[in-house]
Amino acid sequence: MKNILVPVDFSEHSNYAVEVAVDLAKKNGATILLLHCVELPRRFVTESTSALPEELFFMREAGLNVKKLSEELKEKGLTVKTVVETTALTYAVKNLLESESVDFIVMGSTGATGSKELFLGSNAEKIVRTSSVPVLVIKDKTDISKVKKLIFACDFSQKYVEAFQKAVAFANILDAKIDFVYINTPYHFNSSREIKVLIDNFSKEHKEILSHNIHMYSDFSIEEGIIHFTEDHQSDLICMFPAKQSALMHIFNGSISEDIVNHSEKPVLTIKL
């Protein structure tokens, strides 16, 4: 984790994300890249009107706000870069992933609350769905140093190996433990013996899992199982795995990840499969 991208709009939830990014940057010696997007009306950014006073005002205010935040973080000993764009957030994030070697994103979200804030709600969903790097979605004021229990729900197949390795690396940064859980549902039912075979086979190849905890949990759906397990075991953070294709055994697909991002009150770490 060397370059952490933080989309900011200076709202309360955006500030929560900045606080978490600061803590992670300090732990890893990482650079923070602050991104602020000024989504101007199209009529402001055509060639013939590119210097309208309204546009200049918005850009100047955005630049001043980002500069002020950057200076505050630098005073804390952090290395900070800033980017101000006049484009959609998701497009700006995509470009920065390609040009700035970003390897982690932290962003705030209010979830599905109808918020009108620029970077919240649906924008978090879009970035979770399209980002090629892990995205940590912060829903409330979070002391990341107190995040000690993660939930990683999967079917213990080989397609989760890379996500497993990234989750373990993140847990190590936090000195946290992971609850690896197979959620059994009526529509994708396996016997306890079958599930144990899957877990044993995965554990033989990836012995680091034995340093954490492994569970089987039954519920009516994957999403309900994740939420209820999180409540029952007082988990601090949920790992999810958005996928472009929804046919991956119809389990842990993109829509479930987005539902969890929207409905969970806990921070959510999404890792693309």
Disulfide bonds with the S-S distance in Angstrom:
none
